[in-house]
Amino acid sequence: MKRNLSLWLGLLAFAVSPMLAQTSATTGKIHGHVINPSGAPETKGTVTVVLVSRPAGPGSDKLTDIATLPVNANGEYSGEVEHGIYKIVFRTPEMSRDREADHVEGVHIVAGQDILQDIDMSRKEYIDQLPADQKKQLEELKKHNAEAFKANAVIKNLNADLKTCDQDFKDVDAAHQAAAQILGATASKADLDAKEAEIKTAKYTEIETLMLRDTAAKPDASPLWAQLAQAQLGLKKLDEAEVNYKKVLELDTASKKPNPQVQGAAYSGMGEIYARSSKVPEANAAYDSAAKANPPGAAGYLKNEAVIFSNLGNGDAQAAAADEAIKADPTQALPYYLKGQGLIQKATIDPATGKMILPPGCAEAYQKYLDLAPTGPYAADVKGILAEAAQTHNTAFGADKPKKKK
């Protein structure tokens, strides 16, 4: 087939192959793709099927347009015409009938058959005829497209890894239930704790492995560093986690659209690191920064700070953090319980009566918890404490610390 050349530079798109129906006894199908000079499908324009001659009869005196077929968004065209020999012409939307971007001659359409005929303007002879300025433009476009395709491939892989990490974090949260299911109802607490720790370590390790690879592939993406830091925090790699949380803040602050939630999570993560390192002032400052960076999450950050200090047995820091959480949102019940639990560590016993003497603010915090959550998970414990201090009710004294919530 002979091809005549025309000078034209198209746009970038994507293509898939069409599906065609059966043809009649005297007609045939034609379909194909229109490929622009960059090597990508063209998404606009028309393909005109021009009759040259019929195989069983004399040739036409002049070329006759038989059909004009639109090119769709995938760079495809298709149609059905009488059998014959045709010239296939592609035109861009702005071109008049006396102009053409490219064409293919001598296309035989056979009755009852489906003919594939692409119009490929990325072929060498077409490119060689382009003016120097269009060749330069085309090379720049190809380079840009190659970089874009490579970047898209990276993003696709990153998104797949982030999906895996999201499930891993959910599995971490459900590790205790998973351990109980694996070991059964007769398992000892020690065995359950060991299995839970094993599950968490495996999940955190997978996240760390994925994010170490992904931060190397795309080092400017702060969410990747945040996932990495959170996994390292779970693995007790506190120094590495701190460095990476700082990286999160550095990248997000410098970005065109800083994300308050990302910054809040990073400051909160650093707060936990400092709390676990017995750096109470630094922990307080980090959690305060989290609350300021993302005000809607302030109560949650501060409540979590109180929970962490509770787990660490630091009553003073626990009570102070709970008090800040209450200021941020006085409608949440748990911070009042945490405040009471922090303060009760300074309770004393009246030698004359044997009654417990609660420190200032402790009874009020417990009572407020009962007001907000009269049937809450710690209600029975709180009632027992108040009864022991001769406040109300008469139940057994004792209170379990709440589990850490994030």
Secondary structure, DSSP 4 states (H G I P E B T S, - for coil): --EE--------------------SSEEEEEEEEE-TTSSB--S-EEEEEEEE-TTSPEEEEEEEEEEEE--TTSEEEEEEESEEEEEEEE-TT--TT--SEEEEEEEE-TT-EEE--EETTSHHHHHTS-HHHHHHHHHHHHHHHHHHHHHHHHHHHHHHHHHHHHHHHHHHTHHHHHHHHH-TT--HHHHHHHHHHHHHHHHHHHHHHHHHHHHH-TT-HHHHHHHHHHHHHTT-HHHHHHHHHHHHHHHHHSSS--HHHHHHHHHHHHHHHHHTT-HHHHHHHHHHHHHHSGGGHHHHHHHHHHHHHHTT-HHHHHHHHHHHHHH-TT-SHHHHHHHHHHGGG-EE-TTT--EEPPTTHHHHHHHHHHH-TTSTTHHHHHHHHHHTTSS-------PPPPP--
